Amino acid sequence: MPDASGLSYSTDLIPEEENFRIRTKIDILYILRNVMRKNMLITLYFDNTNRFILTSILDIEEKTNEIMIDYGTDPKYNQLALASTDLTFVTSLDHIKIEFKSTQIRKIEFEDHYVFAVKLPDYLIRFQRRNYFRIPTPIIVPIKCIIPIPDQNAPVKAEITLIDISCGGIGVIDHHPLISFDPGTIYHHCQINLPEIGRITATIQVKNTYEMMLRSGKTCKRAGCEFINLPTEMEAMIQRYVTLKDQARKTP
């Protein structure tokens, strides 16, 4: 059935969803705080039924690992939720479905009224989007991608410059003599250091190349590369970086 965000919802997890699970606390907090900041509606299902409460996140207490969630409008459903040990929360963030579960919920007083307090989940499921938002990378201090190149004598690492990045892949300038950016070429164990976020390790596959002109007037080739089987934790780091830079661009 559809939830309040208009997304299709089912309480039965499928095996593929394991690929979408985010388990690191820093990424879970980052996503849930964005849900709170944007005041996104959350649909709270209980006892594995179609009964639900519409709510939202009021606060997140990192020290106690609890999320403060607003009471529903129906007192009967509030009591049923408090008695439940099978709770599923569904929302969306930037048109991406977010889901997490809990077995513990309690009633507390928060800012002079009663609310739900729920334990921070061990993981949440962030379903991948089909179209990824791509953001340009810095020009003055460019981001580099380090690509290991197999060599019979000694390991060689090639450094290439990124021109944009998304959760789906990267755009790079093809000017390294050791790198072949022929479509279909795959490079493993590539490392990208994202400022303020951390280092990601990924496998990339070259999808396309075309000529482009730099500001200096010189021409070079731009290669579009796709991430292959990118771990969810790495995708979450890229999403944090993209969101951070997008917000910075919009700030006057």
SVG drawing of the C-alpha trace seen along z (x, -y; Angstrom):
<svg xmlns="http://www.w3.org/2000/svg" viewBox="-9 -36 69 49">
<polyline fill="none" stroke="black" stroke-width="0.4" points="0.0,0.0 1.2,-3.6 2.3,-5.5 1.9,-9.2 4.9,-10.1 3.1,-8.4 5.7,-5.6 4.7,-2.0 5.2,-0.2 5.4,3.4 6.4,4.9 8.1,7.9 11.8,7.3 13.2,8.8 16.8,10.1 18.0,7.3 17.2,4.7 20.3,5.9 22.3,3.9 20.5,0.7 21.0,1.0 23.0,-1.7 24.5,-0.6 27.0,-3.3 25.7,-5.5 27.1,-8.7 25.2,-8.1 22.0,-7.1 22.1,-10.3 22.8,-12.4 19.8,-11.0 17.4,-11.2 18.5,-14.7 17.8,-15.7 14.3,-14.1 13.8,-16.2 15.1,-19.4 12.9,-19.1 9.9,-18.2 9.1,-15.1 6.0,-13.1 6.7,-9.6 4.3,-6.8 4.5,-4.6 3.1,-1.0 2.7,1.3 2.2,5.0 2.9,5.8 -0.6,4.5 -2.0,1.8 -2.8,-0.4 -0.6,-3.4 0.1,-6.8 1.3,-9.9 4.0,-11.6 7.4,-13.4 10.7,-13.6 10.9,-16.3 14.4,-15.8 17.3,-13.3 19.2,-12.7 22.6,-11.3 23.7,-10.7 20.8,-8.4 20.4,-7.1 16.7,-8.0 14.5,-9.7 11.6,-11.9 8.6,-11.4 5.3,-13.3 2.1,-11.6 -0.6,-10.7 -4.0,-12.2 -5.9,-9.0 -5.4,-8.1 -6.4,-4.5 -3.7,-4.0 -1.2,-5.8 -1.8,-3.2 -1.7,-0.3 1.7,-1.6 3.0,-1.8 2.1,1.8 3.7,3.0 7.2,4.6 7.0,4.6 7.3,1.0 8.1,-0.1 8.8,-3.7 8.6,-4.8 9.4,-8.3 11.2,-9.9 14.1,-12.2 14.8,-13.9 12.3,-11.5 14.1,-8.5 12.3,-6.0 13.7,-5.6 12.6,-2.8 13.7,-1.6 12.4,0.6 12.2,0.7 11.1,3.0 11.1,0.4 8.9,-2.6 7.9,-4.5 5.9,-7.6 7.8,-10.6 7.2,-14.2 8.9,-16.5 8.5,-20.3 5.3,-20.2 3.5,-17.4 3.7,-13.7 5.6,-12.2 7.1,-8.8 10.7,-8.0 12.2,-5.3 15.6,-3.8 18.0,-4.8 17.8,-1.9 20.8,0.4 20.3,-0.2 18.0,-1.9 17.1,-1.2 17.7,-3.9 16.4,-2.8 18.6,-3.9 17.2,-6.3 17.4,-5.7 18.6,-9.2 21.4,-10.7 22.0,-14.4 25.5,-15.2 27.4,-18.1 30.6,-19.8 33.8,-19.3 36.1,-22.2 38.4,-23.7 41.0,-25.5 41.6,-22.5 40.4,-19.6 39.4,-16.2 41.6,-13.4 40.8,-9.7 43.7,-7.3 43.5,-4.3 45.9,-1.3 47.4,-0.1 48.6,3.5 52.3,3.8 54.6,6.7 57.5,4.9 55.9,2.7 52.5,1.3 51.6,-1.9 49.0,-4.4 47.5,-6.9 46.0,-10.1 43.2,-11.7 41.1,-14.8 37.3,-14.7 35.1,-17.3 31.8,-16.1 30.4,-13.3 27.1,-11.7 26.0,-8.6 26.0,-6.9 29.5,-7.7 32.1,-10.3 33.2,-12.5 36.9,-12.7 39.4,-14.5 41.2,-11.9 44.8,-13.0 46.8,-10.4 49.2,-8.3 48.7,-5.1 44.9,-5.2 42.7,-3.9 39.2,-5.4 37.8,-3.1 34.1,-2.5 33.7,0.8 37.1,0.6 36.8,1.4 39.2,0.2 39.1,1.7 40.0,0.3 39.9,-3.3 40.2,-5.8 38.6,-9.3 39.1,-11.5 36.0,-13.7 36.9,-16.8 35.1,-17.0 33.6,-13.5 36.3,-10.9 37.8,-8.4 35.8,-6.1 37.0,-3.0 35.1,-1.9 35.1,0.0 34.4,-2.2 33.5,-1.3 34.0,-3.7 30.7,-4.4 31.4,-7.1 34.0,-9.7 33.8,-13.0 35.9,-16.0 35.5,-19.1 37.2,-22.5 38.9,-23.7 38.8,-27.4 42.4,-27.7 41.2,-27.0 42.8,-23.6 40.8,-20.5 40.7,-17.3 38.6,-14.2 35.9,-13.9 35.1,-10.3 31.9,-9.4 32.4,-6.5 29.8,-4.5 30.2,-3.0 29.9,0.8 28.4,2.4 29.1,-0.6 28.7,0.3 25.8,-1.5 28.1,-3.1 30.2,-4.6 27.0,-5.9 25.9,-7.5 29.3,-9.3 28.9,-10.6 25.3,-11.7 26.5,-13.6 29.2,-15.4 26.7,-16.2 24.2,-17.5 26.8,-19.6 28.1,-21.2 24.6,-21.7 23.6,-23.6 26.8,-25.7 26.0,-26.7 22.5,-27.8 23.7,-29.8 24.0,-33.5"/>
</svg>
